[in-house]
Amino acid sequence: MDNKYGLNEELLDKLTKLQNVIRGYGSLAVGFSGGVDSALLLAVAAEVLGDKAIAVTEADPAVPKREVKEAEDFCKERGIKHFFCQSDPFKEEGYRHNSKDRCYFCKRGIFSEIKKIAQENGIEYVAEGSNMDDLGDYRPGLRAVEELKVKSPLREAGLYKQDIRLISKAMGLPTWSKPAYACLASRFVYGEEITPKKLDMIDRAEQVLIEHGFLEERVRLHGENLARIEVPAKDIMRLSADGVREEIYEELKKIGFMFVTIDMKGYKVGSMNATIGK
């Protein structure tokens, strides 16, 4: 086995399996968000398949503009053919009213569009970037992946999030240490209406936090104008410190939030899932 990245035996075995899985497809369109998982998937696909690997990035209002730009830069730097699609999730009532299956409707729309782009470009298979850790959370989007016969190579190769970060670091991918990301629609309480305006408010509010150095953060929206900020517990004191707290409040107020709160428990992936059935 070629070990040009200096990986330990376990990671080398997993990377080799991933390469072989992708090689078996012959051609592949990767649903590319620019995040940790899909970046590794795309980088390996491009390495194995060359120009028979393409990237397709969703660019609807639920995707932060910074994420779209980072995905574009990643592909440009590596000479990977890159397409954008807009699936218009608002045409689905289950998405607009944020049902507990919202992610299913969203993923179904996105990957239907990606499959069209793949077919138009002579690409046989479509893949997404879920990993083994995703199987332990509430992920209705994976049902759409299965229905549309979208491939999940990272799971086929048995890769967990930590494996992906370590392999990405060894490969020199800039995404290896990137914080976990989920689309902006995940910031709403289930059952509350999602609108382009609200998504834009959240996008701008989270950009404010990032510009203040809070790289791992979420702004959850409750009702029309209450923002609940989540940062890791270790960052709560810095966020609530005099000066920082007032400045962030004033900036979020300009965006349209009337009330701005800090979640005392701290940042938690998928925290809105706690509201399901309650």
VOZA-289577 format. One record per residue: residue in three letters; x, y negated, z negated of N, C-alpha, C in turn. Coordinates in nm, 3 decimals. Atoms other than C-alpha are relative to their C-alpha. Layout:
<sites>
 resn     n.X     n.Y     n.Z    ca.X    ca.Y    ca.Z     c.X     c.Y     c.Z
  ala       X       Y       Z       X       Y       Z       X       Y       Z
...
</sites>
This chain:
<sites>
 resn     n.X     n.Y     n.Z    ca.X    ca.Y    ca.Z     c.X     c.Y     c.Z
  met   0.084   0.120   0.000   0.000   0.000   0.000   0.087  -0.125   0.000
  asp  -0.072   0.127  -0.005   0.121  -0.349   0.088  -0.038  -0.083  -0.122
  asn   0.028   0.077   0.122   0.155  -0.546  -0.236   0.069  -0.136   0.009
  lys  -0.067   0.129  -0.022   0.263  -0.884  -0.097  -0.041  -0.106  -0.102
  tyr   0.044   0.099   0.098   0.068  -1.066  -0.369   0.046   0.032  -0.142
  gly  -0.054  -0.034   0.131   0.240  -0.889  -0.659  -0.105   0.037  -0.103
  leu   0.109  -0.037   0.091  -0.079  -0.749  -0.811   0.034   0.127  -0.078
  asn  -0.017  -0.126   0.071  -0.092  -0.479  -1.077  -0.076   0.110   0.076
  glu   0.054  -0.114  -0.076  -0.202  -0.133  -0.965  -0.152  -0.004   0.010
  glu   0.147   0.002  -0.002  -0.568  -0.172  -1.063  -0.053  -0.106   0.096
  leu   0.048   0.107  -0.089  -0.613  -0.506  -0.883   0.038   0.028   0.144
  leu  -0.041  -0.034  -0.136  -0.417  -0.385  -0.582  -0.095   0.104   0.060
  asp   0.095  -0.101  -0.048  -0.648  -0.083  -0.554  -0.132  -0.064   0.039
  lys   0.128   0.066  -0.029  -0.954  -0.308  -0.567   0.010  -0.088   0.123
  leu  -0.018   0.083  -0.118  -0.816  -0.552  -0.312   0.009   0.085   0.125
  thr  -0.012  -0.091  -0.115  -0.724  -0.266  -0.080  -0.136   0.056   0.039
  lys   0.135  -0.051  -0.028  -1.075  -0.124  -0.113  -0.084  -0.109   0.067
  leu   0.074   0.111  -0.060  -1.221  -0.468  -0.035   0.042  -0.019   0.145
  gln  -0.050   0.015  -0.137  -1.001  -0.498   0.273  -0.054   0.109   0.090
  asn   0.048  -0.113  -0.080  -1.105  -0.153   0.394  -0.150  -0.009   0.026
  val   0.145   0.018  -0.018  -1.474  -0.224   0.337  -0.026  -0.102   0.109
  ile   0.019   0.108  -0.099  -1.452  -0.547   0.537   0.048   0.043   0.138
  arg  -0.053  -0.047  -0.129  -1.240  -0.388   0.809  -0.102   0.090   0.070
  gly   0.099  -0.091  -0.057  -1.514  -0.130   0.856  -0.117  -0.070   0.067
  tyr   0.110   0.075  -0.062  -1.765  -0.401   0.950   0.033  -0.040   0.144
  gly  -0.039   0.043  -0.135  -1.568  -0.513   1.255  -0.017  -0.148   0.024
  ser   0.025   0.145  -0.008  -1.720  -0.863   1.241  -0.092  -0.038  -0.115
  leu   0.072   0.035   0.122  -1.864  -1.057   0.952  -0.024  -0.150  -0.011
  ala   0.035   0.137   0.034  -2.047  -1.381   0.871  -0.016  -0.007  -0.151
  val   0.002   0.011   0.146  -1.986  -1.483   0.510  -0.085  -0.119  -0.041
  gly   0.074   0.111   0.059  -2.245  -1.689   0.325   0.093  -0.069  -0.099
  phe  -0.111   0.063   0.072  -1.991  -1.938   0.194  -0.044  -0.125  -0.074
  ser   0.039   0.115   0.081  -2.074  -2.169  -0.095   0.118  -0.088  -0.036
  gly  -0.119   0.071   0.044  -1.715  -2.274  -0.160   0.040   0.035  -0.142
  gly  -0.028  -0.041   0.136  -1.722  -2.106  -0.501   0.107   0.108  -0.008
  val  -0.107  -0.097   0.025  -1.477  -1.859  -0.655  -0.021   0.129   0.078
  asp   0.026  -0.133  -0.058  -1.644  -1.541  -0.529   0.000  -0.002   0.153
  ser   0.009   0.000  -0.147  -1.732  -1.633  -0.172   0.130  -0.048   0.064
  ala  -0.129   0.044  -0.055  -1.393  -1.802  -0.126   0.095   0.118   0.016
  leu  -0.085  -0.119  -0.013  -1.208  -1.478  -0.198  -0.051   0.089   0.112
  leu   0.060  -0.084  -0.103  -1.450  -1.284   0.020   0.034  -0.052   0.139
  leu  -0.027   0.060  -0.131  -1.403  -1.526   0.309   0.150   0.008   0.034
  ala  -0.145  -0.003  -0.025  -1.023  -1.543   0.272   0.045   0.139   0.042
  val  -0.037  -0.138  -0.034  -0.991  -1.163   0.281  -0.059   0.038   0.136
  ala   0.063  -0.030  -0.129  -1.238  -1.137   0.572   0.079  -0.063   0.114
  ala  -0.078   0.068  -0.104  -1.038  -1.393   0.772   0.134   0.068   0.021
  glu  -0.129  -0.068  -0.007  -0.715  -1.210   0.691  -0.012   0.133   0.074
  val   0.020  -0.134  -0.057  -0.856  -0.872   0.797  -0.059  -0.004   0.141
  leu   0.075   0.001  -0.127  -1.085  -0.966   1.087   0.039  -0.112   0.095
  gly  -0.039   0.111  -0.087  -0.927  -1.285   1.223  -0.121  -0.082   0.042
  asp   0.111   0.084  -0.048  -1.170  -1.479   1.444  -0.133   0.075   0.006
  lys   0.126  -0.074   0.010  -1.429  -1.205   1.397  -0.066  -0.023  -0.137
  ala   0.059   0.040   0.127  -1.494  -1.358   1.054  -0.037  -0.148   0.010
  ile   0.044   0.140   0.001  -1.698  -1.679   1.028  -0.062  -0.033  -0.135
  ala   0.062   0.047   0.124  -1.830  -1.887   0.739  -0.126  -0.079   0.033
  val   0.123   0.078  -0.015  -2.183  -2.025   0.706  -0.038  -0.056  -0.137
  thr   0.029   0.068   0.126  -2.263  -2.282   0.436  -0.137  -0.065   0.005
  glu   0.131   0.065   0.014  -2.611  -2.385   0.326   0.021  -0.144  -0.045
  ala  -0.018   0.142   0.032  -2.643  -2.764   0.311  -0.135  -0.067  -0.024
  asp   0.129   0.061   0.033  -2.990  -2.830   0.168   0.015  -0.085  -0.125
  pro  -0.012   0.091   0.115  -3.068  -3.077  -0.115   0.040   0.065  -0.132
  ala  -0.036  -0.068   0.124  -3.004  -2.812  -0.382   0.149   0.029  -0.010
  val  -0.144  -0.023   0.000  -2.637  -2.793  -0.287   0.072  -0.134  -0.017
  pro  -0.070   0.128   0.019  -2.416  -3.071  -0.429   0.088  -0.036   0.120
  lys  -0.079   0.045  -0.116  -2.248  -3.279  -0.160   0.147   0.034  -0.017
  arg  -0.141  -0.030   0.023  -1.910  -3.220  -0.324   0.031   0.146   0.034
  glu  -0.021  -0.142  -0.029  -1.955  -2.842  -0.284   0.006   0.023   0.151
  val   0.000  -0.011  -0.146  -2.035  -2.875   0.087   0.134  -0.049   0.056
  lys  -0.127   0.057  -0.046  -1.726  -3.093   0.136   0.116   0.094  -0.032
  glu  -0.108  -0.092   0.036  -1.501  -2.849  -0.052  -0.002   0.125   0.086
  ala   0.011  -0.116  -0.088  -1.633  -2.559   0.156   0.055  -0.034   0.139
  glu  -0.048   0.044  -0.131  -1.563  -2.756   0.473   0.152  -0.011   0.001
  asp  -0.146   0.015   0.009  -1.208  -2.841   0.362   0.070   0.136  -0.006
  phe  -0.058  -0.133   0.013  -1.137  -2.478   0.268   0.014   0.066   0.137
  cys  -0.001  -0.063  -0.133  -1.228  -2.358   0.618   0.094  -0.072   0.095
  lys  -0.089   0.077  -0.088  -1.044  -2.638   0.798   0.146   0.034  -0.026
  glu  -0.139  -0.028   0.037  -0.723  -2.568   0.608   0.045   0.138   0.046
  arg  -0.035  -0.137  -0.037  -0.738  -2.201   0.709  -0.039   0.035   0.143
  gly   0.037  -0.024  -0.139  -0.866  -2.239   1.063  -0.114   0.098   0.017
  ile   0.114  -0.092  -0.005  -1.186  -2.045   0.988  -0.118  -0.070   0.065
  lys   0.117   0.057  -0.068  -1.483  -2.107   1.216  -0.114  -0.016  -0.101
  his   0.093   0.034   0.107  -1.744  -2.278   0.999  -0.129  -0.060   0.055
  phe   0.131   0.050  -0.041  -2.115  -2.336   1.048  -0.078  -0.047  -0.124
  phe   0.088   0.046   0.107  -2.378  -2.517   0.840  -0.143   0.036   0.037
  cys   0.142  -0.027  -0.027  -2.744  -2.425   0.803  -0.084  -0.069  -0.107
  gln   0.097   0.058   0.093  -3.051  -2.576   0.636  -0.127   0.083   0.010
  ser   0.112  -0.094  -0.006  -3.322  -2.330   0.545  -0.133  -0.060  -0.041
  asp   0.120   0.068   0.047  -3.576  -2.583   0.406  -0.079   0.084  -0.100
  pro   0.069  -0.082   0.100  -3.669  -2.399   0.085  -0.132  -0.060  -0.046
  phe   0.122   0.065   0.048  -3.947  -2.654   0.015  -0.126   0.049   0.071
  lys   0.119  -0.054  -0.068  -4.175  -2.480   0.263  -0.058   0.119  -0.078
  glu   0.045  -0.113   0.083  -4.201  -2.196   0.006  -0.061  -0.053  -0.130
  glu   0.066   0.046   0.122  -4.454  -2.264  -0.271   0.070   0.055  -0.124
  gly  -0.069  -0.060   0.113  -4.268  -2.025  -0.501   0.129  -0.071  -0.036
  tyr  -0.119   0.080   0.026  -3.961  -2.245  -0.464  -0.039  -0.136  -0.056
  arg   0.041   0.135   0.041  -4.135  -2.584  -0.494  -0.046  -0.003  -0.145
  his   0.055  -0.002   0.136  -4.311  -2.483  -0.815   0.088   0.081  -0.096
  asn  -0.101  -0.062   0.085  -4.002  -2.309  -0.951  -0.053   0.122  -0.074
  ser   0.044  -0.126   0.060  -4.154  -1.966  -1.008   0.122   0.077  -0.048
  lys  -0.114  -0.078   0.049  -3.939  -1.708  -1.184   0.071   0.074   0.113
  asp  -0.062  -0.062  -0.117  -3.870  -1.564  -0.837   0.053  -0.104   0.098
  arg  -0.048   0.107  -0.088  -3.750  -1.898  -0.698   0.123   0.040   0.080
  cys  -0.126  -0.036  -0.065  -3.406  -1.761  -0.621  -0.023   0.100   0.113
  tyr   0.033  -0.095  -0.107  -3.563  -1.481  -0.416  -0.040  -0.074   0.127
  phe   0.047   0.074  -0.117  -3.741  -1.726  -0.185   0.114  -0.080   0.064
  cys  -0.112   0.080  -0.049  -3.432  -1.944  -0.157   0.099   0.087   0.077
  lys  -0.097  -0.089  -0.064  -3.193  -1.658  -0.076  -0.056   0.062   0.128
  arg   0.060  -0.058  -0.120  -3.438  -1.507   0.170   0.007  -0.099   0.115
  gly  -0.007   0.101  -0.104  -3.453  -1.834   0.361   0.142  -0.024   0.048
  ile  -0.140   0.026  -0.037  -3.078  -1.895   0.353   0.057   0.112   0.086
  phe  -0.063  -0.110  -0.072  -2.973  -1.549   0.465  -0.074   0.035   0.130
  ser   0.069  -0.014  -0.130  -3.241  -1.537   0.735   0.065  -0.093   0.102
  glu  -0.068   0.095  -0.089  -3.076  -1.848   0.882   0.142   0.045   0.033
  ile  -0.137  -0.046  -0.024  -2.727  -1.704   0.839   0.000   0.116   0.099
  lys   0.007  -0.112  -0.094  -2.832  -1.387   1.021  -0.022  -0.048   0.143
  lys   0.021   0.058  -0.134  -2.955  -1.599   1.314   0.131  -0.054   0.057
  ile  -0.127   0.057  -0.044  -2.623  -1.782   1.333   0.099   0.111   0.035
  ala  -0.088  -0.113  -0.028  -2.436  -1.452   1.315  -0.033   0.063   0.135
  gln   0.041  -0.061  -0.127  -2.638  -1.305   1.603   0.036  -0.087   0.119
  glu  -0.032   0.093  -0.108  -2.589  -1.617   1.814   0.150  -0.001   0.034
  asn  -0.145   0.003  -0.019  -2.212  -1.579   1.771   0.062   0.139   0.011
  gly  -0.050  -0.135  -0.023  -2.185  -1.206   1.831   0.059   0.067  -0.124
  ile  -0.048  -0.058   0.125  -2.125  -1.121   1.464  -0.102   0.102  -0.050
  glu   0.093  -0.108   0.030  -2.273  -0.790   1.356  -0.055  -0.003  -0.143
  tyr   0.042  -0.011   0.140  -2.286  -0.814   0.975   0.006  -0.135  -0.072
  val   0.002   0.118   0.088  -2.365  -1.076   0.710   0.031   0.047  -0.141
  ala  -0.036  -0.038   0.137  -2.219  -1.073   0.359  -0.018  -0.116  -0.096
  glu   0.011   0.100   0.106  -2.269  -1.256   0.029   0.098   0.036  -0.111
  gly  -0.110  -0.013   0.094  -2.040  -1.300  -0.270  -0.033   0.041  -0.141
  ser   0.028  -0.041   0.138  -2.208  -1.143  -0.573   0.103   0.103  -0.044
  asn  -0.097  -0.095   0.054  -1.981  -0.942  -0.803  -0.066   0.089  -0.105
  met   0.056  -0.097   0.094  -2.026  -0.669  -1.064  -0.064  -0.065  -0.122
  asp   0.058   0.069   0.116  -2.096  -0.918  -1.343  -0.142  -0.049   0.027
  asp   0.132   0.052  -0.035  -2.402  -1.045  -1.154  -0.110   0.103  -0.023
  leu   0.100  -0.104   0.021  -2.575  -0.712  -1.208  -0.056  -0.002  -0.141
  gly   0.045   0.003   0.138  -2.609  -0.789  -1.579  -0.085  -0.120  -0.035
  asp   0.079   0.120   0.025  -2.809  -1.111  -1.539  -0.129   0.008   0.082
  tyr   0.125   0.006  -0.077  -3.155  -1.201  -1.405   0.031  -0.063   0.135
  arg  -0.040   0.047  -0.133  -3.084  -1.231  -1.031  -0.103   0.043   0.105
  pro   0.100  -0.039  -0.100  -3.402  -1.216  -0.818   0.050  -0.018   0.143
  gly  -0.056   0.019  -0.134  -3.194  -1.337  -0.522   0.059   0.126   0.058
  leu  -0.058  -0.125  -0.050  -3.032  -0.995  -0.500  -0.105   0.088   0.067
  arg   0.108  -0.074  -0.068  -3.371  -0.852  -0.400  -0.009  -0.042   0.146
  ala   0.002   0.049  -0.138  -3.367  -1.073  -0.089   0.121   0.053   0.076
  val  -0.122  -0.054  -0.062  -3.010  -0.960  -0.018  -0.022   0.144   0.045
  glu   0.027  -0.140  -0.034  -3.122  -0.597  -0.025  -0.101   0.011   0.114
  glu   0.104  -0.007  -0.104  -3.433  -0.659   0.188   0.055  -0.035   0.138
  leu  -0.056   0.045  -0.129  -3.231  -0.837   0.459   0.123   0.079   0.041
  lys  -0.116  -0.087  -0.029  -2.958  -0.571   0.448   0.130  -0.080   0.012
  val  -0.122   0.079   0.009  -2.693  -0.828   0.364   0.102   0.079  -0.083
  lys  -0.105  -0.075   0.068  -2.363  -0.674   0.257   0.051  -0.074  -0.124
  ser  -0.058   0.056   0.123  -2.206  -0.727  -0.088   0.136   0.066  -0.023
  pro  -0.130  -0.068   0.003  -1.839  -0.632  -0.036   0.070  -0.006  -0.135
  leu  -0.068   0.010   0.129  -1.715  -0.758  -0.374  -0.054   0.105  -0.097
  arg   0.059  -0.104   0.085  -1.957  -0.525  -0.550   0.040   0.139   0.050
  glu  -0.041  -0.130  -0.056  -1.872  -0.240  -0.312   0.141   0.036  -0.044
  ala  -0.138  -0.023   0.041  -1.508  -0.282  -0.414   0.015   0.003  -0.152
  gly  -0.003  -0.008   0.146  -1.600  -0.289  -0.786   0.067  -0.118  -0.067
  leu  -0.068   0.118   0.053  -1.474  -0.642  -0.844  -0.086  -0.077  -0.100
  tyr   0.062   0.085   0.101  -1.562  -0.836  -1.159   0.055  -0.142   0.015
  lys  -0.040   0.140  -0.013  -1.531  -1.213  -1.199   0.147  -0.021  -0.034
  gln  -0.139   0.018   0.040  -1.200  -1.190  -1.383   0.096   0.058   0.105
  asp  -0.081  -0.057  -0.109  -1.060  -0.963  -1.108   0.012  -0.100   0.115
  ile   0.005   0.094  -0.113  -1.166  -1.218  -0.847   0.089  -0.120  -0.028
  arg  -0.085   0.116   0.035  -0.997  -1.504  -1.031   0.148   0.037   0.009
  leu  -0.141  -0.040   0.001  -0.671  -1.310  -1.075   0.053   0.026   0.141
  ile  -0.041  -0.024  -0.138  -0.658  -1.195  -0.712   0.008  -0.131   0.077
  ser   0.000   0.131  -0.067  -0.748  -1.545  -0.591   0.124  -0.080  -0.039
  lys  -0.120   0.071   0.045  -0.467  -1.690  -0.802   0.124   0.054   0.068
  ala  -0.115  -0.063  -0.064  -0.218  -1.441  -0.662   0.008  -0.035   0.149
  met   0.005   0.035  -0.142  -0.331  -1.530  -0.308   0.019  -0.149   0.024
  gly  -0.018   0.144  -0.014  -0.289  -1.900  -0.377  -0.125  -0.076   0.039
  leu   0.125   0.068  -0.034  -0.656  -1.988  -0.333  -0.030  -0.108  -0.103
  pro   0.024   0.111   0.094  -0.744  -2.328  -0.487  -0.123   0.021  -0.087
  thr   0.126  -0.025   0.071  -1.076  -2.187  -0.609   0.017   0.090  -0.122
  trp  -0.016  -0.105   0.102  -0.924  -1.937  -0.855  -0.044  -0.045  -0.140
  ser   0.036   0.051   0.134  -0.984  -2.161  -1.159  -0.125  -0.087   0.002
  lys   0.119   0.085  -0.013  -1.298  -2.333  -1.034  -0.110   0.047  -0.095
  pro   0.110  -0.040   0.090  -1.585  -2.339  -1.288  -0.112   0.070   0.076
  ala   0.115  -0.069  -0.059  -1.886  -2.116  -1.224  -0.100  -0.103   0.051
  tyr   0.094   0.094  -0.061  -2.146  -2.279  -1.004  -0.131   0.070   0.033
  ala   0.130  -0.049  -0.045  -2.517  -2.231  -0.937  -0.072  -0.118   0.065
  cys   0.066   0.109  -0.073  -2.745  -2.429  -0.708  -0.077  -0.091  -0.096
  leu   0.063   0.101   0.085  -2.909  -2.744  -0.847  -0.141   0.037  -0.042
  ala   0.135  -0.041   0.037  -3.252  -2.579  -0.850  -0.003   0.077  -0.131
  ser  -0.007  -0.075   0.125  -3.134  -2.373  -1.148  -0.003  -0.090  -0.122
  arg  -0.001   0.094   0.112  -3.141  -2.689  -1.362  -0.142  -0.033  -0.050
  phe   0.140   0.030   0.034  -3.524  -2.690  -1.385  -0.060   0.109  -0.089
  val   0.079  -0.096   0.076  -3.754  -2.526  -1.637  -0.092   0.073   0.097
  tyr   0.091  -0.075  -0.087  -3.949  -2.246  -1.468  -0.141  -0.056  -0.010
  gly   0.135   0.053  -0.005  -4.288  -2.374  -1.358  -0.006  -0.149   0.027
  glu  -0.002   0.144  -0.029  -4.180  -2.738  -1.317   0.033  -0.022   0.148
  glu  -0.015   0.025  -0.144  -4.194  -2.886  -0.968   0.141  -0.048   0.035
  ile  -0.130   0.041  -0.053  -3.868  -2.916  -0.774  -0.025  -0.094   0.117
  thr   0.013   0.095  -0.111  -3.840  -3.219  -0.544   0.139  -0.045   0.043
  pro  -0.129   0.052  -0.046  -3.558  -3.362  -0.330   0.051  -0.114  -0.089
  lys  -0.040   0.112   0.084  -3.558  -3.673  -0.551   0.062   0.049  -0.131
  lys  -0.052  -0.054   0.126  -3.507  -3.473  -0.871   0.135   0.069   0.022
  leu  -0.127  -0.066  -0.031  -3.232  -3.264  -0.709   0.112  -0.103   0.017
  asp  -0.099   0.106  -0.020  -3.054  -3.583  -0.606   0.040  -0.063  -0.134
  met  -0.030   0.055   0.132  -3.081  -3.720  -0.960   0.097   0.091  -0.077
  ile  -0.087  -0.095   0.070  -2.922  -3.405  -1.101   0.139   0.001   0.062
  asp  -0.129   0.001  -0.071  -2.649  -3.404  -0.836   0.083  -0.122  -0.042
  arg  -0.071   0.123   0.036  -2.557  -3.765  -0.914   0.041   0.000  -0.147
  ala  -0.031  -0.004   0.144  -2.573  -3.709  -1.292   0.118   0.093  -0.028
  glu  -0.111  -0.094   0.022  -2.343  -3.407  -1.276   0.131  -0.057   0.056
  gln  -0.120   0.064  -0.054  -2.102  -3.605  -1.058   0.057  -0.100  -0.101
  val  -0.045   0.093   0.104  -2.088  -3.868  -1.335   0.081   0.075  -0.106
  leu  -0.071  -0.078   0.102  -1.987  -3.599  -1.587   0.135   0.048   0.052
  ile  -0.126  -0.047  -0.060  -1.724  -3.458  -1.352   0.102  -0.112   0.006
  glu  -0.090   0.115  -0.009  -1.576  -3.805  -1.299   0.051  -0.044  -0.137
  his  -0.046   0.029   0.137  -1.551  -3.837  -1.679   0.084   0.115  -0.057
  gly  -0.088  -0.109   0.041  -1.347  -3.515  -1.692  -0.068   0.123  -0.056
  phe   0.072  -0.118   0.047  -1.621  -3.267  -1.787  -0.025   0.092   0.120
  leu   0.006  -0.081  -0.121  -1.556  -3.008  -1.518  -0.093   0.119  -0.012
  glu   0.095  -0.109   0.024  -1.768  -2.736  -1.676  -0.121  -0.061  -0.068
  glu   0.114   0.076   0.051  -2.110  -2.891  -1.720  -0.128   0.038   0.073
  arg   0.130  -0.011  -0.065  -2.480  -2.877  -1.641  -0.086  -0.116  -0.051
  val   0.103   0.095   0.041  -2.752  -3.142  -1.643  -0.133   0.068   0.029
  arg   0.130  -0.066  -0.013  -3.085  -2.968  -1.706  -0.109  -0.107  -0.007
  leu   0.109   0.097  -0.006  -3.401  -3.159  -1.619  -0.125   0.055  -0.069
  his   0.125  -0.035   0.067  -3.708  -3.147  -1.844  -0.102  -0.109   0.030
  gly   0.099   0.099  -0.038  -4.020  -3.317  -1.714   0.053  -0.087   0.114
  glu  -0.038   0.090  -0.108  -3.966  -3.621  -1.494   0.130  -0.075  -0.027
  asn  -0.111   0.092   0.025  -3.690  -3.807  -1.673   0.082   0.029  -0.126
  leu  -0.083  -0.035   0.115  -3.527  -3.618  -1.962   0.114   0.090   0.046
  ala  -0.119  -0.078  -0.036  -3.172  -3.494  -1.902   0.057   0.066  -0.124
  arg  -0.066  -0.072   0.109  -3.027  -3.225  -2.128   0.138   0.043   0.049
  ile  -0.137  -0.026  -0.046  -2.650  -3.216  -2.089   0.058   0.119  -0.075
  glu  -0.072  -0.113   0.058  -2.463  -2.891  -2.148   0.147  -0.011   0.038
  val  -0.144  -0.014  -0.020  -2.085  -2.884  -2.188   0.047   0.107  -0.098
  pro  -0.049  -0.098   0.097  -1.872  -2.618  -2.362   0.006  -0.061  -0.141
  ala   0.004   0.048   0.139  -1.889  -2.644  -2.743   0.122  -0.083  -0.035
  lys  -0.124   0.073   0.031  -1.528  -2.762  -2.755   0.000  -0.142   0.055
  asp   0.004   0.133  -0.061  -1.620  -3.066  -2.542  -0.111  -0.089  -0.055
  ile   0.113   0.078   0.049  -1.929  -3.179  -2.736   0.045  -0.125  -0.075
  met  -0.048   0.116   0.077  -1.735  -3.407  -2.970   0.053  -0.109   0.094
  arg  -0.052   0.099  -0.096  -1.559  -3.574  -2.675  -0.114  -0.069   0.075
  leu   0.114   0.058  -0.071  -1.889  -3.623  -2.493  -0.078  -0.097  -0.088
  ser   0.080   0.082   0.091  -2.058  -3.770  -2.801   0.079  -0.114  -0.065
  ala  -0.083   0.105   0.059  -1.768  -4.000  -2.893  -0.047  -0.138   0.045
  asp   0.035   0.137  -0.035  -1.837  -4.372  -2.903   0.076  -0.043   0.124
  gly  -0.061   0.045  -0.125  -1.765  -4.531  -2.568  -0.036   0.094   0.113
  val   0.034  -0.100  -0.103  -1.797  -4.212  -2.363  -0.152   0.022   0.004
  arg   0.145  -0.027   0.009  -2.151  -4.142  -2.486  -0.081  -0.115   0.060
  glu   0.076   0.116  -0.050  -2.275  -4.496  -2.415   0.017  -0.018   0.151
  glu  -0.026   0.020  -0.143  -2.110  -4.512  -2.074  -0.076   0.101   0.085
  ile   0.071  -0.103  -0.075  -2.256  -4.182  -1.956  -0.150  -0.024  -0.007
  tyr   0.143   0.028   0.012  -2.599  -4.275  -2.093  -0.042  -0.111   0.098
  glu   0.035   0.112  -0.087  -2.599  -4.606  -1.904   0.003   0.041   0.147
  glu  -0.009  -0.043  -0.140  -2.491  -4.438  -1.580  -0.116   0.091   0.037
  leu   0.114  -0.088  -0.029  -2.761  -4.171  -1.606  -0.131  -0.079  -0.001
  lys   0.119   0.085   0.001  -3.018  -4.438  -1.690  -0.018  -0.069   0.135
  lys   0.006   0.063  -0.132  -2.932  -4.615  -1.362  -0.049   0.098   0.106
  ile   0.043  -0.103  -0.095  -2.991  -4.287  -1.180  -0.151   0.023  -0.009
  gly   0.144  -0.018   0.015  -3.344  -4.270  -1.323  -0.043   0.078  -0.122
  phe   0.036  -0.073   0.123  -3.326  -4.077  -1.651  -0.033  -0.099  -0.111
  met   0.039   0.085   0.112  -3.509  -4.238  -1.941   0.060   0.052  -0.131
  phe  -0.053  -0.062   0.121  -3.389  -3.992  -2.206   0.119   0.090   0.038
  val  -0.119  -0.082  -0.024  -3.044  -3.828  -2.220   0.040   0.067  -0.131
  thr  -0.032  -0.075   0.122  -2.969  -3.554  -2.475   0.122   0.090   0.022
  ile  -0.111  -0.095  -0.004  -2.675  -3.327  -2.557  -0.046   0.130  -0.065
  asp   0.038  -0.129   0.055  -2.743  -2.956  -2.608   0.104   0.041  -0.104
  met  -0.093  -0.027   0.109  -2.587  -2.876  -2.946   0.058   0.141   0.003
  lys  -0.052  -0.137  -0.010  -2.543  -2.507  -2.860   0.116   0.007   0.097
  gly  -0.107  -0.001  -0.099  -2.317  -2.590  -2.569  -0.040   0.067   0.130
  tyr   0.026  -0.052  -0.134  -2.295  -2.478  -2.207  -0.018   0.151   0.000
  lys   0.024  -0.142  -0.015  -2.439  -2.138  -2.120  -0.053   0.026   0.141
  val   0.045  -0.035  -0.135  -2.471  -1.986  -1.772  -0.142   0.052  -0.006
  gly   0.137  -0.049  -0.009  -2.837  -1.937  -1.679  -0.085  -0.026  -0.122
  ser   0.074   0.024   0.126  -2.970  -2.098  -1.997  -0.150  -0.014   0.022
  met   0.143   0.014  -0.026  -3.305  -2.171  -1.829  -0.072   0.135   0.005
  asn   0.065  -0.132  -0.003  -3.368  -1.794  -1.803  -0.063   0.033  -0.134
  ala   0.058  -0.024   0.134  -3.447  -1.806  -2.177  -0.147  -0.040  -0.005
  thr   0.140   0.048   0.001  -3.777  -1.976  -2.086  -0.095   0.096   0.070
  ile   0.085  -0.091  -0.073  -3.904  -1.685  -1.876  -0.093   0.074  -0.096
  gly   0.099  -0.071   0.081  -4.225  -1.546  -2.025  -0.037  -0.070  -0.128
  lys   0.029   0.073   0.125  -4.239  -1.813  -2.296  -0.079  -0.126   0.031
</sites>
